[in-house]
Amino acid sequence: MRSPIRPGAALIGGMILGIVFALVVWKLTPLSLGGPSPSPTSTMPAATQTTVYTVQATPLAASPGGSTLATLTPATALQVLGAQGASLQAGLDLYRSLDSPTIVYQDPATLVRAGVLASPSAAQPAGSVTVAGSPWQRVHLAGWVTRSATAPDLSALWSQASSLYAQSCGTCHTPHDPSEFTGRQWVSQFRAMVPRTSLTQGQADLILKWLQAHAAKQ
């Protein structure tokens, strides 16, 4: 005849089984603290998006080290979407004229140029708008840039542009104050002066953007 199981032993046995079961469930269930942890190459969440600026003529590639979608001018604003090693994934909402589908602008009203596309298909159409009586197409551009080719703000770039402008244009005449012309007027005014200087294309693009940023209102 079997000895009856004492109540105390049954209670201890049940506790042991409960602990074992809890440990098995914990081992098989992924730890979650508000969602899965992103890998080093994953896209950053929207809440962490920031704006950076190109510090020179910068290729925008289809993938890190991949084919070039566009060449961006200095001081072009980029919305950071993600990161992978030495590269940043960036997005841009731009405009282009239907007459020149490879030239993209940050602002069609002041003709602030953002860069040149490798082909019209590099940017995705996103609607249309009329500016100063002319039709413009909204486009979205996304790709990858080298992290070292960006800066978190424009202060150093504007300081560099101001110095270059004074040095390059002050040799022939007293430099015009940026507020003497509108952003659109500076395009033709400044481009007429560039051939008389030793500025590189990248330096000229930077100075023009600085002039347009500090120009008279339209």
TAGIGI-V542674 format. One record per helix or strand. SS is the DSSP state (@ for helix, = for strand). FROM is the first residue (numbers start at 1). LEN is the number of residues. Records with the same first field share a line. If there is no record, write none. Layout:
# TAGIGI-V542674
SS=FROM-LEN, FROM-LEN
This chain:
# TAGIGI-V542674
@=7-22, 46-3, 120-3, 147-3, 155-15, 178-3, 183-12, 201-13
==43-1, 51-4, 58-4, 68-5, 77-8, 87-11, 100-8, 112-6, 124-8, 134-13, 150-2, 182-1, 216-1
